Amino acid sequence: MKTSNLLVIFLLSIIVVVLSMSCNEIEFYEGDDLTLRFEVDTLMFDTVFTEVGTITRSVKVYNDLEDKVKINSINIASPNSYFRINVQGFNTLPIEDIVIQPQDSIYLFVEATIDPDAPVSLSPFIIEDQLLIETQSVQTIQLEAFGQNANYIPSKESAGDFTFISCNMQDWVWDDPKPYVIYGSLFIDSCSLVLPAGCQVYVHGGIADNEIGVYNDGLIIIGNSADLQSNGTLDLPVRIQTDRLEESFQDDHGQWGGILITSDSDNRLNYTDIFHSIVGVRVDSSANATINNCEIAFTSANAILGVHSTISGSNNLLHSTLSHSINLVHGGNYNFDHCTIYNESSQTHAVNISNYKCLDQFCTQALKNTFDGIFRNCIFSGFNSDEVWIDDIDFEDNSDMNYFFDHCILRIDELLDPGLQPNFFENVSMSLNSDLDDSLYLAVDSLDFHLDTLSIAIDIGLDIPSLPLDKDGNLRESGLTDIGCFEFVD
């Protein structure tokens, strides 16, 4: 055989072998059950930034299969993210067609650039995003960084945790000029939490899932050996709100749990604004709370919830709630003066009063307690025909339901029906039963609850010597005081 023919045969043999090897290559795994394994499910950038800087973290992505896996796409959820990624030298999003060999892994490199001294609207306290890793399905890795120099309470690792804090019956004073960011939920015991004038508190919400159970994160719980003293002033109010400061969140409801005051504690809130919680302030059995000159708004439940407790309040503005603005249940002792309550919900009431608590779903068993409440110079307003509702478990015996409305703006209709409170107005003095056509506020659409020039609340209030100033610090006119938390000023 000629040498040239042998060479041709040799080359053809090599081609056949190569083609055979190619046909036997391991194919990409395409099963619907494909799941990649990640080194962590949350990539946290927990460095305390003191200047503008870029921090890089990495996370390994594992292919535990015997087949090759192709990642179709790696991306970041937010289009304008604080985070950037680099995978095998590629950094233009989306990063596509990344292959992981069998029983192998790759690194994802993530960068975050933070300016801790920028306004919180540009550099929020807690910055969150997601890595989206798409194969046959989309898996995610949470990205989390801390944007501001702030006091993170109890720590930056406390998301979803329930932290018990004690200070041996001493004061815990939050007087650092930097804001305080609550990350997780706090149970404060044997401690007096003091919030000085001007204190700014931001609460990170979300869903917590731990050994306690599943609940809304961002709770501030005052134990029965603790108390809360929030000492805001007219010029320097205390503010407690969500840490989400984007414009789209500023009128959002229920972003964190709320303030829960348990039994036997004595608490005072003055000039304290509470926004975006589920419940603004809940005061439980045998606890006491004095709430003056406060604004509580954008709650998904009640602004003030009293459960067989003692609450006194004056010059408060309560609005933009998705349930009863004031909800007083299972009896108790209550006194509210010069409060403006605006009910946003068409399904609830500005104030709800009851003297019992159900012990089962259908209330076949209930506990009853005496209700004692006095409301003076208060406005109860909203869209409903009844903005005051009284739920007496035994309407034929009113001995456990003692209420009195003095110089108030009310809205009453169906409450007067037989079997409810047909004698309601026997417990009312010098008050107006308003309707939707009556003028009250300057501009409800822009949440300005100062009195309109034609407001029916002007000059018809009761002089209360202990409250000479309105919520804005204006002097009330003796003999011609106005109803509500704001005195009309020309």
DAKA-V453756 format. One record per backbone hydrogen bond with DSSP energy under -0.5 kcal/mol. CO is the residue of the C=O (numbers start at 1). NH is the residue of the N-H. If there is no record, write none. Layout:
co: (CO | CO)
nh: (NH | NH)
This chain:
co: (2 | 3 | 4 | 5 | 6 | 7 | 8 | 9 | 10 | 11 | 12 | 13 | 14 | 15 | 16 | 17 | 18 | 19 | 20 | 22 | 27 | 31 | 37 | 41 | 42 | 43 | 44 | 45 | 47 | 53 | 55 | 57 | 59 | 60 | 61 | 62 | 62 | 63 | 65 | 68 | 69 | 69 | 70 | 71 | 72 | 73 | 74 | 75 | 78 | 79 | 82 | 84 | 86 | 87 | 90 | 91 | 94 | 95 | 97 | 98 | 100 | 101 | 104 | 106 | 107 | 108 | 108 | 109 | 110 | 111 | 112 | 112 | 114 | 114 | 115 | 116 | 119 | 119 | 124 | 125 | 125 | 126 | 127 | 129 | 130 | 131 | 131 | 132 | 132 | 133 | 133 | 134 | 134 | 137 | 137 | 139 | 141 | 142 | 143 | 144 | 145 | 148 | 150 | 151 | 151 | 153 | 155 | 158 | 161 | 161 | 163 | 165 | 167 | 170 | 171 | 172 | 172 | 173 | 179 | 180 | 180 | 181 | 181 | 182 | 182 | 185 | 186 | 186 | 187 | 187 | 188 | 189 | 190 | 190 | 190 | 191 | 191 | 192 | 192 | 193 | 193 | 194 | 194 | 195 | 196 | 199 | 199 | 200 | 201 | 202 | 203 | 203 | 204 | 206 | 208 | 210 | 213 | 213 | 215 | 217 | 218 | 219 | 219 | 220 | 220 | 221 | 221 | 222 | 223 | 225 | 227 | 228 | 228 | 229 | 229 | 230 | 230 | 236 | 236 | 238 | 239 | 240 | 241 | 243 | 246 | 247 | 249 | 255 | 256 | 257 | 258 | 258 | 259 | 259 | 260 | 260 | 261 | 262 | 265 | 267 | 268 | 269 | 270 | 271 | 272 | 272 | 273 | 274 | 276 | 276 | 277 | 277 | 278 | 279 | 280 | 281 | 282 | 282 | 283 | 284 | 287 | 288 | 289 | 289 | 290 | 290 | 291 | 292 | 294 | 295 | 296 | 297 | 298 | 299 | 301 | 302 | 303 | 304 | 305 | 306 | 308 | 309 | 310 | 311 | 312 | 313 | 314 | 316 | 316 | 317 | 318 | 319 | 320 | 320 | 321 | 321 | 325 | 325 | 326 | 327 | 327 | 328 | 329 | 331 | 331 | 332 | 333 | 334 | 335 | 336 | 337 | 339 | 339 | 340 | 340 | 341 | 341 | 342 | 343 | 349 | 350 | 351 | 352 | 353 | 354 | 355 | 356 | 357 | 360 | 365 | 365 | 367 | 370 | 371 | 372 | 373 | 374 | 375 | 376 | 377 | 378 | 378 | 379 | 379 | 381 | 387 | 389 | 390 | 391 | 391 | 392 | 394 | 396 | 397 | 398 | 400 | 401 | 402 | 404 | 404 | 405 | 405 | 406 | 408 | 408 | 409 | 410 | 411 | 411 | 413 | 414 | 415 | 417 | 421 | 423 | 424 | 425 | 427 | 429 | 432 | 432 | 435 | 439 | 440 | 443 | 443 | 444 | 447 | 448 | 450 | 452 | 455 | 457 | 457 | 463 | 464 | 468 | 470 | 474 | 476 | 477 | 481 | 485)
nh: (6 | 7 | 8 | 9 | 10 | 11 | 12 | 13 | 14 | 15 | 16 | 17 | 18 | 19 | 20 | 21 | 22 | 23 | 24 | 25 | 68 | 34 | 62 | 142 | 44 | 144 | 46 | 146 | 49 | 114 | 112 | 110 | 108 | 39 | 106 | 37 | 64 | 104 | 103 | 29 | 71 | 100 | 72 | 98 | 97 | 134 | 95 | 132 | 81 | 81 | 113 | 111 | 109 | 90 | 87 | 93 | 96 | 74 | 99 | 71 | 69 | 104 | 63 | 61 | 109 | 59 | 110 | 86 | 57 | 84 | 55 | 114 | 53 | 116 | 118 | 149 | 122 | 123 | 147 | 147 | 148 | 128 | 145 | 143 | 77 | 133 | 141 | 75 | 134 | 135 | 139 | 72 | 73 | 135 | 139 | 133 | 131 | 43 | 129 | 45 | 127 | 150 | 152 | 153 | 181 | 183 | 158 | 161 | 163 | 185 | 187 | 189 | 170 | 192 | 173 | 174 | 194 | 175 | 151 | 182 | 202 | 153 | 183 | 184 | 204 | 163 | 188 | 221 | 165 | 189 | 223 | 167 | 167 | 169 | 170 | 193 | 227 | 172 | 194 | 195 | 229 | 174 | 196 | 231 | 199 | 201 | 239 | 180 | 241 | 182 | 205 | 243 | 184 | 217 | 215 | 213 | 210 | 215 | 208 | 257 | 258 | 186 | 221 | 222 | 260 | 188 | 223 | 262 | 226 | 191 | 193 | 230 | 268 | 195 | 231 | 232 | 270 | 198 | 233 | 273 | 201 | 275 | 203 | 245 | 249 | 250 | 252 | 206 | 278 | 279 | 220 | 260 | 261 | 282 | 222 | 262 | 284 | 265 | 288 | 290 | 230 | 292 | 232 | 238 | 274 | 295 | 240 | 297 | 255 | 256 | 254 | 300 | 301 | 259 | 259 | 305 | 261 | 284 | 307 | 287 | 310 | 267 | 291 | 312 | 269 | 292 | 314 | 271 | 317 | 274 | 319 | 276 | 254 | 322 | 323 | 280 | 281 | 327 | 283 | 329 | 286 | 333 | 289 | 335 | 291 | 337 | 293 | 318 | 340 | 296 | 342 | 298 | 298 | 299 | 344 | 345 | 303 | 304 | 352 | 306 | 329 | 354 | 308 | 308 | 309 | 372 | 311 | 374 | 313 | 376 | 315 | 341 | 379 | 318 | 342 | 343 | 381 | 344 | 383 | 325 | 326 | 389 | 328 | 391 | 331 | 369 | 330 | 367 | 363 | 359 | 360 | 357 | 332 | 402 | 334 | 404 | 336 | 406 | 338 | 484 | 380 | 409 | 341 | 381 | 343 | 351 | 353 | 392 | 355 | 393 | 395 | 397 | 398 | 400 | 401 | 371 | 403 | 373 | 375 | 406 | 407 | 429 | 377 | 410 | 432 | 380 | 434 | 387 | 388 | 416 | 417 | 421 | 420 | 424 | 426 | 427 | 428 | 405 | 407 | 410 | 434 | 438 | 456 | 452 | 446 | 448 | 447 | 449 | 443 | 442 | 455 | 458 | 460 | 483 | 465 | 467 | 476 | 473 | 470 | 478 | 480 | 461 | 471)
